[in-house]
Amino acid sequence: MHIEIDKEKCIGAGQCALTVPGVFTQDDDGFSELLPGKEDGGGDPMVHEAARVCPVQAITVTAD
């Protein structure tokens, strides 16, 4: 899978980091980013849930 975060849409709600802390984190300004080496989601099935709960739909998950 491939994960993209639309930095223009992200409002820093943090739902992704709460849902899948092993894949998502927040930068110094509170906006979502992927942990290093987790660009593919690390096989975590909850990545799709993180995309679903994003209040502004800033996360896109696609199959490779």
KAJO-V30753 format. One record per helix or strand. SS is the DSSP state (hx for helix, st for strand). FROM is the first residue (numbers start at 0). LEN is the number of residues. If there is no record, write none. Layout:
BEGIN
ss=SS from=FROM len=LEN
ss=SS from=FROM len=LEN
END
This chain:
BEGIN
ss=st from=1 len=4
ss=hx from=14 len=5
ss=st from=23 len=3
ss=st from=31 len=3
ss=hx from=40 len=3
ss=hx from=46 len=7
ss=st from=58 len=4
END
